[in-house]
């Protein structure tokens, strides 16, 4: 989170209200002084949140579909935010073994 906070004015977490992972992302962001909101999809973004923001970070809970994240990014572009840059904070290297037949 410390890599993101200096760059962002606002963090939007795409995820479900009953997702502990998504709620934890919002909680950690707020603990680091970043304004953060949990959103279900682009339609739940309050335009007032964007009025004083120059840089918005979008992330998602583990089970949020990628198309919802892309929808949010497209929605932000409609509000005048420029291109999106993908930032990898932690390289994921998780492998799951296939179940035995």
N, C-alpha and C positions, 0 to 999 in steps of 0.2 A: 504494500500500500504506500510505503514511503516514496517509491519511485513515481507514483501517479499523483499524489497530493499536490506537489509544487506546480504541476502542469495544468491541473483541472480546477474549474470553478464549481463543477457539478458532476455527480456520479449518478447514473441511471442504471439500476440493476433489473434486468429482465428476468422475471420469475414469478412463481406463484406465491401468494400470501401464506400458504401452508408449507412452504419449503423452508426448512431450517437452514439450508445452505444459502439460499437467497437472502433470507433475513439476516444471517450472520455477515454477509458481505456489506449490507447497509450499516449494520451495527459497527463493524470495524472501521468503515469509512468515516462515520460520525465520530468515533473515538479519536480519529486522527485529524479532526477539525474540518472535514469535507462535508458539504451539503450533499445528502444522498437520499434517493427515493427508490422504493420498490415499485416497479410497474409491470402490469400483466402484458401489455403490448403498446404500440405507438398511440393508440387512442386514449390511453390513460395518462399521457403526459400533459401536465398543466402548463399552458404557454407562459404563465407568470414565472415559473421556475427558470425559464430560458431568458427572461428579459435582462438580467444582469450578468449573464454568463458569456464568456468568450470562448471557453474550451470545455466541452462536455465529454466525459468519459462514459462509454457504454460497456457494460459487462453483463454476464448472465449467470444464473444458477446452473448447476450441473445438468439439470434435466430440461432446461429451456431449449426449445428448437431453434436452430440457426436461422430459419426464415423469419422468426420474430425479431431477432437481433438485427437482421438486415432491414426489416421493415422500420425499425426504430431509427436506424442510420439514415434511411431514405427520408423519413419524416423530418429529421433534424435538418437535412439539406433543404427541405422546403421552408424552414425557418431562417435560412440564410447561413447556416453553418457550412463551412467548406468541406473539403475532402476528408475522409476518415483515414487515419493512420492506425494500422494494427501494431500493438505493442505487446510483446511477449514478456511478461514479468517473470514467470517461472517456466522453464522448459518442462513439458510433461513427458514423462518416460514410464508410463504405466502399461504393463502387459498383463493380459488375462489369459490364463490357460484354457483351452477348450475342454469341455467336460469329456470324460472317458465314455466311449460307446458301450 
